[in-house]
Amino acid sequence: MSNQQIRRQAQSIYAQNIVRFLLVAILFFLPSCFNFIVNSFVEPLSKNLVTLFVLIITYPLKLGIVAYFYREFHNQKCSFHSVVQFYCEKKLLLNTFCLGAVIQVINFLLMHSSALFQAWGKMYPLLVVIVQIIPTILVLIAQFILPFRFFLVPYVFLENTKAKPFRVIKESMRKTKGYMLDQIAFGISIGWIPAFLIIALTLVLVGTSLLAKPLPSLGFIFMLLIIPFMPYIQLCLGGFADRLLPEIQKKKIKIANYKSKSNQKYAYKIDWFE
């Protein structure tokens, strides 16, 4: 399926289910809102650990939403219960928590590696240059490389919910190897990256011009503005994931107009949770 076909299908599905999808999109940002509220009552030194904890315990919700939109992209009507399905099965919940913990801890260590290297710099003054360069490189990896390499983690896990976290991550990295430019091009083609940058830059510029410094709540405002785009983005990403995961078993099922053989439509039935 080409990028244009993915966009058209996503737009068509979104237009037919706009209210339901917007409600699910709000759920997608609930962890961030919860984290924002909790951190307002926490000491600065504890905020990073609180954020890590919130991201881990809400990871099953994120996976449920990804699965929801992926099924919808393949014309499978889903209930709101399916969004929280990972919380309803004990074994599945444990596997999801483990996967979320591994991913979030990896990101956490990369993003906050500067503290560790600063300690080393005090112990070994000759390593000052290395101490300044390496944390920057690790942060760039966490921000601009890992999101692309970890893109297929939810879809690989949904394909085999019994797989161990490191196996899921390794499989995602293997299947996305060499596709980073394709992912960026796809993000631009569906308007995801341009919309993200325009909203973010506008908020920063407005906040800076009004208060001579960025507004502390810009992240929260950004989340509110990005909500209407979220269902469309998730639907498109589900279509793009199909391109990188050709071995996911799909069953073609005839669903409409059996009277005319030339006008038969098909839907994909994914064998998850069955």
N, C-alpha and C positions, 0 to 999 in steps of 0.2 A: 504494500500500500504506500503510495507516494505521500509526501508532506501535504500536498493540496487535498488529497482524498481524506487524510486524517483530520485536517482542519474542517472540512465540510461536514464530515460525519459528527465530529465533536460539536460543531455549531448547531447542527440539526437536533442532536440529542439534548443539548443544553436548552434550546428553545422550547422543547416539548416538556421539560421537567424543571423549569427555572426556579420555582418556589421551593420544591423539594431539595434541589441541589444547593440552593443558597443556605438552607437550614443545616445541611451537612457541612458546608464550607465554614459556617460559624463554629461548628464542633471542632473543625480542624485547627482553629486558632484558640480554642479554650485553654490548652496547655500553656500557651504563651501569655494569655491573660491571667491565668492562675499564677504563673511564675512572676509576672509583673506585680500582682497584688501582694504575694507572699514576700517578695524581695523588698517591698516598701516598709516592712516591719522587721527586717533582718539587718544585722550589723554588716557593714561593707565587707569585712573579711570572710563572712560566711555566704555571701551572695552567690559566688561561683559554685560552691558545693550544693546549695539549695537548687540552683538552676540545673545542675547535673542530676540531682535526685528527681526533680519534676520531669525532666526529659525521659528518664528511664521508666518511671511509673506510668507515663502517658504514651509510651511507644506502642503498646497494643492498640490504642485508639487510632494512632497514625496509620498503622498497618490495616486496621479495619476500614478506614476511609479510602486508602489506596485500593484495597480489594473491592470496595463498593463501586468506585468509579470505573475500575477495570471491567467489572461485570457489566455495568451500565453501557460501557463502550461497545460491548459485545451483545447488546440488546437483551440482557437479562435483568428483569425488574427485581430490585432489591428492597427489602424492608429496612427500617431504621435499626431494627434489632441486629442486622448483619454488621452494622458499624461497630458495635460493642461485642461482637461474637468472641473475640479473643479473650475477653474477660470472663466468659461464661464456662469455659472448659479448663479445668485445673492444669492438665498436662500441657495444653496449648499455651496457656497463660505463662507457665514457667519457661517454656522454650522462647516465647516472645520477650519476656523480661531479660533472659540471658542474652539474646541477640541485641536488644536495645542497650543493655549495660555495656557490652563489648564495644559497640559503635560509638556510644557517647563517651566512654572512658578514653578511647583512642583520640577522639576529637578534643576532649578536655586536656589530655596530656600535651597534645601538639599546640593547642592554643595558649596554654599556660606554662610552656617550657622555659620561658624567660626567667622565671623565679629560680628554677633549678640551676640554670646556667649562670645567673648572677651570683649564686652562692659559690659556684666553682670559680668564678672570676675573682672573688675575694680571697679564695684559697690559693689560686695560681694567677698572679697578676700578669704573667707573660701571655696568658690566653685571652686577654681582653678583646682582641679583634675577633677571635673565634666565638667568644661569648656573645658578641653583638650580632654576628652574621647568622649563626646557626638558628637561634630562635626565630629570626625573621623568615628564614627559609621554611622552617616548620609551620609557621603561621600561614604562609602562602600556600603550602601544601594542603593544610586543613581547610583553607577558604576556597581555593580555586582548582584543586586537583581531586581531592577525595570526594566532593559531591558528585563529580562525573564518574569516578571509579566505583562509588557506592550506589549509583543510580538504580541498578537492578537488584539490590539487596531485598527490597520488599517483594518483588516479583519472583525471585529465586526461592525465597522462603515460602511464599504461597504455593509454589510448585511442589515443595517438599517440606511440610511444617515440622517434620521430625529431624531435619538436618541440624547439625551442630553449627553454632554461630560462625566459627572460623571457616568452616566449609562453605557456608553461604556467602561470606565476604570474599573468599578466594574465588568462588565461582563467578560472582559479580565482577570482580576485577579482571578475571580471564575473559569474560564475554564482552566487556567494554573496552578492552585493550585495542588501541588504534582507532577508537570511535569518538574521541574527545572533540575533534573538529566537527564531526557530524552532529554531535549533541549540541554544540554551540550554534551551529547553523540552523538546527531544528528549533532551538529556543528563540532564535531571531525570527525565523519564518512564521512561527505561531504568535509572535508579538509578546512572548513571555519576558524575554530579557529587555527589550525596549521599554515595555510598560514598567517593569521593576525599576530600571534605572531612572526613568522620567519621574516617577512618583517619589523615589528616594531623593533625587537631586533637588526636586522642587521643594520638598519638605525641609531639607537642610538649608537651602538658600533663603526660604521664607523665614525659618526660625532664626537664622543668623542675622538677617536684615532687620527683623523686628526687635530682637533682644540682644543683638551683638554677640550672641552665642547660640549654639544649637539647643532647641527645646529638649528637656529631659524626657518628655513623653512622645517624642517623634516616632519612636518605634511602635508605640501603641496606635498612633494615628495612621501610620503606614499600614498596619495590619487591617484596620477598618477599611482603608481605601482599596486594599488588594483583594478583599473578600469576594467581590463580584467576578473577578477574573479567575478565582481559584478552581471552580468546577470545570471551566473550559480548559485550563492548564492541565488538570489531573486527567481529564478525558484524553487530551492530546498525548500526554506522557504514556498513558496506557496503550495507545495505538503505536507509539514509537517503540515501546518495550517489546511488542510483538516482532518487530524487525530484528531485535537482538536476541530474542528467545524463540527461534523457529521450532525448537523441539517440544515446546509445551503442547501437550496432547489436547487437540480440539476435536469435537464431534460436530459435523455439519447436520443440522436438523431443519427440515423444511417447516416453515412456520406460516406461510401465507399463500393464498390463491392456488389451490391444487387444480383448479379447473383448466388453467392454461400452463402447459409445461414450459413455455417460453418466458413466463413471468413468475417463476418460482424464486422466492427469497430465502435466504439462509441466515441462521444465527449461530453463533459459537456457544457451545456449552462447555464451560471449564469444569474440570473434575475436582475442584477444590471443595473441601468441607462436605464431601459426599462419601 
